[in-house]
Amino acid sequence: MERVVSGIRPTGRLHLGNYFGAMVNFVKMQETNDCMFFIADIHSLTTHPNPVDLQGNVRQTLIEYLASGLDPEKAIIYVQSDVPETYELYSLLNMIVYIGELNRTTSFKDKVRQNPNNVNAGLLTYPVLMAADILIHHAAKVPVGKDQEQHLEMTRTFASRFNNIYKVQYFKEPTAFNFGHELIKIPGLDGSGKMGKSKGNGIFLADEPSVIRKKVMKAVTDSGPTEPNSSVSESVNNLFTIMDVVSDSETVKFFRESYANCTIRYGDLKKQLAEDIIKFTTPIYERMQELSSNEEMLKKTARIGAEKARESASKTVREVREIMGIRTL
C-alpha cells in the first residue's frame, strides 16, 4: 500500500464542501492506502489564534474527522504538535531552502497583500513546514487542492535537493493524489463561488436542524424562469448541485422539470433541500454529540495517533541527522 499524508488546519467546523470535497475521499482512501491524517495546529499559529480558540478548534476538528468516518483502526490520526520531530526536520530542511524561492511563493505574496501587519517568518517558511509534514513520513502521495499545488512542487524540490546535496536517495518526491471524477465541488449559498468557512455561505456538519433551515431559506436565487427550458442561473444551479448530492434522484428530477416548465416554486425547493440536508447530516451530527461527551475516547485517539506517527517520524529524523553529519561525539 502507498503511504498518503494529509493535514487540515484547525480553523473551525467542517462544511458540506469540505465533506464532499475531501472527507468522503479520505474515508475511501483509508481502505486501500496507508493513510496518515493530521490536524495542523502549528501551521495555524501564523495567524496568532487565541490559545483557547486553538485548543477548542483542534478538539472540534478531531471530533469531525471521526464523525465523518475516519477510523483510527485503519488510519493514523494525530495532532501535528504532538510530533515534535516535525519541528526538528522543519529546522533541518530550512538549511537547504533559499529565501528567493520562498519569497516567490504565491500564497506568501497573497498573505502579505491581505495582512501586511502580520508578515511573520512562519508565513515565509510555511512551505518548509508543509514539506516536513510530508517527508517525515516518506509519503508517496498527498491530496492537495489547487491552492496547495505549488507547495507540493516545492516539497518535491526540497526532497530532490536534499538527495543531491548529500549524495543519497533518501527522500521520495511525492505526487498529488488524484481523486479523478470522484471529486465534488460544493458551491456556497450566496449565489457564486465555492462553499467556505470565512464567506458565510456554508452549511456546517455541526449545524443544528433549525440553523440549516434558516440558512437554506436565505439562499440566493433569482426571479425565476421566464420561458420553458431556459438556462439555469448560477445561483439556482448551485442549489441543484447541492441537491444532487443530498437528495434522491426523483426529488432532483421533479424540481429540475419544474424549472424547465416554469412551475418551480423556490420556497418549496428550499424547504425540500433543507430537509434533505438535515437527513443527510443527522447521523454525522449525532455522532459528533456522542464523541463530544466522550473525552477519554478523544484523548486515547490522539495519544495512540501521536505514538504511531512518532515511530515513523523519529526514525526519519535520526537518519536525516546522520546523513547531515549531526552525531553525538
Buried (B, 14 or more C-beta within 10 A) or exposed (E): EBBBBBBBBBBBBBBBBBBBBBBBBBBEBBEEBBBBBBBBBBBBBBBEBEEEEBEBBBBBBBBBBBBBBBEBEBBBBBBBBBBEBBBBBBEBBBEBBEEEEBEEBEBBEEBBEEEEEEEBEBBBBBBBBBBBBBBBBBBBBBBBEEEBEBBBBBBBBBBEBBBEEBEEEBBBBBBBBEBEEEBBEBBBBBBEEBBBBEBEBBBBBBBEBEEBBEBBBEBBBEEBBEEEEEEBBEBBEBBBEBBEBBBEEEBBEBBBEBBBEEEBEBEEBBBBBBBBBBEBBEEBBEBBEEBBEBEEEBEEBBEBBBEBBBEBBBBBBEEBBEBBEEEEE
